[in-house]
Amino acid sequence: MSYRQGRFWQPDVTVATVVFRDGRLLVVEEEVGGRRVLNQPAGHLEPDEAIVDAAIRETLEETGWTVRLTAFVGAYQWQAPETGRSYLRLAFTAEPVAHDPERPLDAGIVQAHWLTPSELRAREAEHRSPLVWRVVQDALDGRRLPLESVAAL
């Protein structure tokens, strides 16, 4: 176990989905720390929750879209320079199944957008973290592992 500043170190475990539809990506615009940023539908893994269930839940809560996960893209580690918090992001690809436009979105979510990869890349200064583009780039490059690569025991 790692030990840092008198306490045990533990990263924030998050899930994210790269949702494709007609050459566009589902992206959330959210208010974080007084600024608007872009991110994949993403959020924290809850206690006693399976990782794949968390990815589906977070996508629905942040966008109103029910999705079907299609593959595991990978695991990404990042430390936020402004806070020092460490994140472990587990990223998936997904396809949209159904949309509920009446569903209230999570607190802090302004709205969901469908952007082309080039539109998202052009707005890189607005990305919540470098994880946003890295995960999308890996998905666009065809990085796919079977969903069975992620197991809940």
Residue frames as qw, qx, qy, qz and C-alpha x, y, z in Angstrom:
[[0.000, 0.888, 0.460, 0.000, 0.00, 0.00, 0.00],
 [0.359, 0.474, -0.044, 0.803, 1.12, 3.51, -0.69],
 [0.387, -0.704, -0.437, 0.406, 1.28, 5.95, 2.14],
 [0.303, 0.479, 0.143, 0.811, 1.15, 9.70, 1.53],
 [0.106, -0.466, 0.159, -0.864, 1.08, 12.58, 4.03],
 [0.218, -0.139, 0.721, -0.643, 0.06, 10.49, 7.00],
 [0.718, 0.219, 0.385, -0.536, -2.86, 8.71, 5.33],
 [0.575, 0.095, 0.763, 0.280, -3.45, 5.92, 2.89],
 [0.181, 0.377, -0.379, -0.826, -3.55, 7.04, -0.72],
 [0.452, 0.366, 0.813, -0.006, -6.52, 6.05, -2.82],
 [0.007, -0.021, 0.444, 0.896, -7.38, 7.32, -6.32],
 [0.565, 0.337, 0.286, -0.696, -10.88, 8.36, -7.32],
 [0.309, 0.084, 0.888, 0.329, -12.23, 5.56, -9.50],
 [0.440, 0.489, 0.079, -0.749, -14.32, 6.89, -12.37],
 [0.543, 0.288, 0.750, 0.243, -16.04, 5.44, -15.40],
 [0.222, 0.558, -0.165, -0.783, -16.58, 7.10, -18.78],
 [0.662, 0.374, 0.643, 0.091, -18.32, 6.22, -22.03],
 [0.028, 0.350, -0.464, -0.813, -17.49, 7.18, -25.58],
 [0.533, 0.471, 0.658, -0.245, -20.88, 7.00, -27.27],
 [0.097, -0.177, 0.587, 0.784, -20.93, 7.03, -31.09],
 [0.462, 0.593, 0.628, -0.200, -23.90, 7.89, -33.31],
 [0.528, 0.794, 0.267, 0.139, -23.74, 8.86, -36.98],
 [0.616, 0.427, -0.106, 0.654, -20.09, 9.92, -36.74],
 [0.165, -0.730, 0.161, -0.644, -20.69, 12.06, -33.65],
 [0.443, -0.018, -0.748, 0.494, -19.75, 11.68, -29.99],
 [0.453, -0.773, -0.389, -0.214, -22.02, 12.23, -27.01],
 [0.414, 0.195, -0.376, 0.806, -20.40, 14.90, -24.84],
 [0.330, -0.795, -0.495, 0.116, -21.58, 16.64, -21.69],
 [0.166, 0.585, -0.143, 0.781, -21.13, 20.32, -20.97],
 [0.619, -0.587, -0.496, 0.162, -20.82, 20.76, -17.24],
 [0.109, -0.881, 0.170, -0.428, -20.13, 23.45, -14.68],
 [0.860, -0.240, -0.274, 0.358, -17.01, 22.64, -12.64],
 [0.546, -0.369, -0.124, 0.741, -15.23, 25.07, -10.37],
 [0.084, 0.761, 0.134, -0.630, -16.97, 28.07, -11.89],
 [0.166, 0.480, -0.551, -0.663, -16.19, 27.22, -15.49],
 [0.869, 0.300, 0.153, -0.362, -17.96, 25.28, -18.23],
 [0.151, -0.484, 0.824, 0.253, -16.10, 22.25, -19.47],
 [0.805, 0.236, -0.335, -0.428, -16.63, 19.33, -21.85],
 [0.317, -0.359, 0.863, -0.158, -16.35, 15.70, -20.83],
 [0.393, -0.100, -0.858, -0.315, -17.55, 12.26, -21.77],
 [0.736, -0.502, -0.111, -0.441, -20.49, 11.07, -19.74],
 [0.571, 0.224, -0.662, 0.432, -18.48, 10.09, -16.68],
 [0.508, -0.675, 0.133, -0.518, -18.63, 9.79, -12.94],
 [0.155, -0.491, 0.788, -0.337, -17.58, 7.95, -9.83],
 [0.553, -0.087, -0.824, -0.087, -17.98, 4.27, -9.14],
 [0.572, -0.533, 0.135, -0.610, -20.42, 3.85, -6.24],
 [0.283, -0.339, 0.851, -0.285, -19.90, 1.38, -3.37],
 [0.538, 0.128, 0.814, -0.176, -21.06, -2.15, -4.23],
 [0.619, 0.663, 0.066, -0.417, -21.63, -1.20, -7.90],
 [0.798, 0.126, 0.441, 0.392, -20.30, -3.20, -10.84],
 [0.249, -0.406, 0.295, 0.828, -18.03, -1.13, -13.07],
 [0.067, 0.228, 0.708, 0.665, -20.08, -1.71, -16.25],
 [0.145, -0.736, -0.661, 0.006, -23.29, -0.81, -14.39],
 [0.268, -0.677, -0.126, 0.674, -21.67, 2.44, -13.24],
 [0.178, -0.142, 0.488, 0.843, -20.81, 3.40, -16.83],
 [0.071, -0.487, -0.750, -0.442, -24.40, 2.81, -17.98],
 [0.273, -0.758, -0.525, 0.274, -25.83, 4.66, -14.94],
 [0.276, -0.536, 0.035, 0.797, -23.56, 7.69, -15.27],
 [0.108, 0.095, 0.593, 0.792, -24.37, 8.04, -18.98],
 [0.171, -0.634, -0.710, -0.254, -28.10, 7.98, -18.27],
 [0.339, -0.738, -0.387, 0.436, -27.85, 10.41, -15.34],
 [0.269, -0.496, 0.158, 0.811, -25.73, 12.93, -17.24],
 [0.035, 0.149, -0.565, -0.810, -27.36, 12.77, -20.69],
 [0.672, 0.231, 0.271, -0.650, -30.76, 11.07, -20.51],
 [0.647, 0.405, -0.558, -0.326, -29.44, 8.39, -22.90],
 [0.872, -0.218, 0.429, -0.091, -29.70, 4.68, -22.19],
 [0.361, 0.673, -0.607, -0.218, -26.70, 3.00, -23.80],
 [0.998, -0.041, 0.052, 0.022, -25.39, -0.47, -24.54],
 [0.302, -0.739, 0.549, 0.247, -21.70, -0.90, -23.78],
 [0.855, 0.484, -0.146, -0.114, -19.81, -2.40, -26.70],
 [0.801, 0.251, -0.333, 0.429, -16.18, -2.60, -25.54],
 [0.566, -0.750, -0.021, 0.341, -13.65, -1.65, -22.89],
 [0.453, 0.847, -0.163, 0.226, -11.22, 0.99, -24.18],
 [0.631, 0.244, -0.490, 0.549, -8.81, 0.98, -21.26],
 [0.545, -0.734, -0.299, 0.273, -7.75, 2.23, -17.84],
 [0.363, 0.667, -0.054, 0.649, -6.23, 5.70, -17.51],
 [0.563, -0.560, -0.348, 0.498, -4.39, 7.26, -14.58],
 [0.242, 0.648, 0.077, 0.718, -4.18, 11.03, -14.14],
 [0.403, -0.494, -0.458, 0.619, -3.38, 13.46, -11.35],
 [0.096, 0.910, 0.308, 0.259, -5.09, 16.86, -11.38],
 [0.519, 0.254, -0.252, 0.776, -2.32, 19.47, -11.02],
 [0.183, -0.572, 0.036, -0.799, -4.56, 22.04, -9.33],
 [0.736, -0.504, 0.071, -0.447, -5.78, 19.70, -6.56],
 [0.039, -0.492, 0.859, -0.133, -3.29, 16.83, -6.51],
 [0.786, 0.041, 0.470, -0.400, -6.19, 14.35, -6.63],
 [0.040, -0.281, 0.881, 0.378, -5.49, 11.16, -8.56],
 [0.755, 0.259, 0.129, -0.589, -8.01, 9.53, -10.85],
 [0.252, -0.102, 0.926, 0.263, -8.30, 6.07, -12.32],
 [0.590, 0.365, -0.013, -0.720, -10.69, 6.24, -15.30],
 [0.423, 0.076, 0.890, 0.150, -12.17, 3.07, -16.78],
 [0.348, 0.442, -0.176, -0.808, -13.41, 3.90, -20.26],
 [0.515, 0.266, 0.814, 0.018, -15.90, 2.13, -22.51],
 [0.175, 0.028, -0.493, -0.852, -17.41, 2.53, -25.94],
 [0.317, 0.383, 0.765, -0.409, -21.18, 2.42, -26.21],
 [0.036, -0.269, -0.608, -0.746, -24.03, 2.81, -28.64],
 [0.354, -0.009, 0.285, -0.891, -27.19, 4.77, -27.86],
 [0.015, 0.280, 0.959, 0.045, -30.38, 2.76, -27.30],
 [0.119, -0.770, -0.583, -0.230, -33.02, 5.28, -26.20],
 [0.195, 0.205, -0.206, 0.937, -33.28, 8.90, -25.10],
 [0.239, -0.725, -0.633, 0.130, -35.51, 10.38, -22.41],
 [0.245, 0.489, 0.034, 0.837, -35.54, 14.15, -23.07],
 [0.470, -0.728, -0.160, -0.472, -37.71, 14.73, -19.96],
 [0.825, -0.324, -0.326, 0.330, -35.23, 13.12, -17.58],
 [0.196, -0.966, 0.164, -0.034, -33.58, 15.66, -15.27],
 [0.714, 0.447, -0.392, 0.370, -29.79, 15.68, -15.66],
 [0.696, -0.341, -0.373, 0.511, -27.31, 15.45, -12.79],
 [0.214, -0.945, -0.060, 0.240, -26.48, 18.61, -10.86],
 [0.348, -0.625, 0.426, 0.554, -23.79, 20.57, -12.66],
 [0.429, 0.194, 0.722, 0.507, -24.65, 19.23, -16.11],
 [0.209, 0.425, -0.047, -0.879, -25.64, 22.09, -18.43],
 [0.794, 0.416, 0.042, -0.442, -26.55, 19.95, -21.44],
 [0.716, -0.087, 0.626, 0.295, -25.49, 17.09, -23.66],
 [0.363, 0.714, -0.300, -0.518, -24.12, 17.64, -27.17],
 [0.887, 0.200, 0.363, 0.203, -23.40, 15.45, -30.18],
 [0.042, 0.867, -0.353, -0.350, -20.07, 16.68, -31.58],
 [0.858, 0.450, -0.228, 0.100, -17.91, 15.38, -34.39],
 [0.823, -0.285, -0.065, 0.487, -14.44, 14.29, -33.30],
 [0.446, 0.349, 0.060, 0.822, -12.96, 17.35, -35.05],
 [0.273, -0.763, -0.146, -0.568, -15.38, 19.68, -33.22],
 [0.781, -0.613, -0.101, 0.066, -14.42, 18.11, -29.89],
 [0.763, -0.026, 0.004, 0.646, -10.71, 18.33, -30.70],
 [0.224, 0.588, 0.114, 0.769, -11.06, 22.00, -31.71],
 [0.444, -0.753, -0.036, -0.485, -12.49, 22.71, -28.25],
 [0.764, -0.006, -0.532, 0.365, -9.65, 21.02, -26.38],
 [0.119, 0.326, -0.386, 0.855, -9.12, 24.08, -24.16],
 [0.595, -0.325, 0.053, -0.733, -12.61, 23.39, -22.75],
 [0.759, -0.060, -0.647, -0.040, -11.96, 19.73, -21.90],
 [0.676, -0.707, 0.015, -0.209, -12.34, 18.90, -18.23],
 [0.589, -0.588, 0.516, 0.201, -9.03, 17.03, -18.30],
 [0.187, 0.533, -0.710, -0.420, -6.55, 15.53, -20.76],
 [0.389, 0.050, 0.914, -0.100, -8.39, 12.24, -20.26],
 [0.580, 0.568, 0.300, -0.501, -11.24, 13.46, -22.49],
 [0.541, 0.676, -0.366, -0.340, -9.33, 13.55, -25.76],
 [0.047, -0.447, 0.893, 0.024, -6.99, 10.66, -24.91],
 [0.506, 0.158, 0.806, -0.263, -9.91, 8.28, -24.38],
 [0.631, 0.652, 0.159, -0.390, -11.65, 9.48, -27.56],
 [0.302, 0.699, -0.592, -0.263, -8.44, 9.19, -29.58],
 [0.218, -0.248, 0.943, -0.045, -7.87, 5.64, -28.37],
 [0.586, 0.378, 0.641, -0.321, -11.47, 4.72, -29.23],
 [0.545, 0.745, -0.094, -0.372, -11.17, 6.31, -32.68],
 [0.140, 0.615, -0.759, -0.160, -7.91, 4.42, -33.22],
 [0.793, 0.041, -0.523, -0.308, -9.83, 1.19, -32.68],
 [0.097, 0.274, -0.833, 0.471, -8.62, 0.31, -29.21],
 [0.763, -0.239, -0.100, -0.593, -11.18, -2.22, -28.01],
 [0.057, 0.198, -0.947, 0.244, -11.04, -4.96, -25.45],
 [0.434, -0.389, -0.758, -0.294, -13.91, -7.34, -24.71],
 [0.465, -0.633, 0.051, -0.617, -16.28, -6.25, -21.95],
 [0.925, -0.299, -0.230, 0.036, -15.28, -9.46, -20.20],
 [0.545, 0.369, -0.367, 0.658, -11.92, -7.74, -19.57],
 [0.207, -0.384, 0.358, -0.826, -13.70, -5.97, -16.72],
 [0.560, -0.266, -0.781, -0.080, -15.04, -8.34, -14.11],
 [0.428, -0.504, 0.310, -0.684, -17.03, -7.92, -10.92],
 [0.468, 0.029, -0.876, 0.113, -16.61, -10.84, -8.53]]
